[in-house]
Amino acid sequence: MAHSVRSSFKHTVMLTAAFAVLAGPLQAIAQTPVPPSPGQNGNPPGSMLPAPPTPSPTINPPPPPGPAAAGPASIADLAEGLLDAVVNISTSQSVKDGGAGPQPQIQEGSPFQEFFEDFFDSPDNQNGNQKVSSLGSGFVIDPAGFVVTNNHVIEGADDIEVIFPNGSKLKARLVGTDTKTDLSVLKVEPKTPLKAVRFGDSRRMRIGDWVMAIGNPFGLGGSVTLGIISARGRNINAGPYDNFIQTDAAINKGNSGGPLFNMRGEVIGINTAIISPSGGSIGIGFAVPTELAENIVHQLIEFGETRRGWLGVRIQPVTDDVASSLGLDRARGALVSGVVSDGPIKNGEIKAGDVILTFDGQPVNEMRDLPRIVAESPVGKDVDVVILRDGKEQTVKVPLGRLEDSAEAEDDTEQPSLPEGQGQDMSPDNGAPDDQKGEADQGPAVTFGMTLAVLDEERRKSFSIAESVEGVVITAVEPNSPAAQKGLKAGEVVVEVAQDFVESPDDVATRIKMLKAEGRRNAHVMISDPAGNLRFVALPLE
């Protein structure tokens, strides 16, 4: 029995020793450090003592996976519902070839002489017609087939074709066009109702709002780009009613006529122009806002033409000097320099020298606002207009006429009428020798560097001044004088000073003295050119 116990104990000790022998090398493999180089922490050179073991590195388990980082909200659903309403506009135009032009001079006997003669003298190269094609964009606004695009996309085209996203094509006819806003409406005849989009209110859009452009850049087909509204009310000198939305959504060649959408899928602009030295998008694109375009599109569909309101006045900007001379708190409004004699204003509701501050409830912040606001107003409507006259604001009611393309208020061929009552005040009393003698005795006067004289018949003929013009004639202007800096020239006529008519040099001098005594910084002066066109200048009194 004892022998059996000793044998079991011995067997157990041997197994334990065997496991220890096997486990020792495994642990060493797992924990053996890289021997330190001489001079580092560890045993000094020649030492026989083993270095203490390096502790095992602590390995932290990776954190449990969390939700993936989210990017900007997708617009895929929005774009998918709008792509079918945006179309490509393909146009073709026959252009008459003017011939080969001057031929290059080739030396007689040159080996290239026969080649040049065959090319330049070929009948195929003389006065033929070439077919020129172009591509643009457009969008359907009515399931019945009305399509909006830019005028410059289809201008001069002999053939217009609308290409839909599914590849189908329909011939289109031009319903109407408006060159001043670069808008056109086309009509196709679909067999089934088309996918259409609706107009939104661009007035509600703010700088920084997201917008999406869809179009046909470089003829690639339907493309979607995203950006924000960078600015509003941009004037790029494209027309008289410039009020563009500026966006950094990529707009390139071929996007013209395509829609600019808000995030509700409403059209708030028609992509029209870009600024690009390279020809590609640099993040500055312009769209006609729907506040201007929607009414024009409806008029083109209904009448085939635009029917804009017309006030019948000539206007000029209100500069800081003019604002100061009129007592305005700042430069704002539109200064009336003349009234069209056969225009809507018949009873002197508005006169030359008035400043239009508000039109039909809309503020006129600068001169270019007025033509746009008037054009958008209904023809025949009686409109309340707030004007500044004689330093006081007053409200007048004026009727609106219709602006004809052949007769615009801003056209240089129109002659403004003289201010109301001015003709009577300016005309001398015929048959009054004393008045005529007093007028003749008036000598020239010099002020602001300009020489002023009575406008008699001799000077009228000398400067070719129209009979309708009255006032005090400028006979000379000194270089670099205040008058010269304001652009005044000999032969022009001073009609009013501070809205008071003048007929002699003394009248001008007296009125200027009064303005100085009142503490005015500028003299507000109405000037007429020899033809009778009026403008206002502010001459400095300090």
Buried (B, 14 or more C-beta within 10 A) or exposed (E): EEEEEEEEEEEEEEEEEEEEEEEEEEEEEEEEEEEEEEEEEBBEEEEEEEEEEEEEEEEEEEEEEEEEEEEEEEBEEBBEEBBBBBBBBBBEBEEEEEEEEEEEEBEEEEEEEEEBEEEBEEEEEEEEEEEEEBBBBBBBBBEEBBBBBBBBBBBEBEBBBBBBBEEEEBEBEBBBBBEBBBBBBBBBEBEEEBBBBEBBEBEEBEEEBBBBBBBBBEEEBBBBBBBBBBEBBBEEEBBEBBBBBBBBBBBBBBBBBBBBBBEEBBBBBBBBBBEBEEEEBEBBBBBBBBBBBBBBBEBBBEEEEBBBBBBBBBBBEBBEBBBBBBEBEEBBBBBBBBBBBEBBBEEEBBBBBBBBBBBBEBEBBBBBBBBBBBBBBEBEEEBEBBBBBEEEEEEBEBBBBBBEEEBBBEEEEBBBBBBBEBEEEBEEEEEEEEEBEEBEEBEEBBBBBBBBBBBBEEBBEEBEBBEBBBBBBBBBBEEEBBBBBBEBBEBBBBBBBBBBBBBBBBBBBBBBEBBEEEEBEBBBBBBBBBEBBBBBBBBBBE
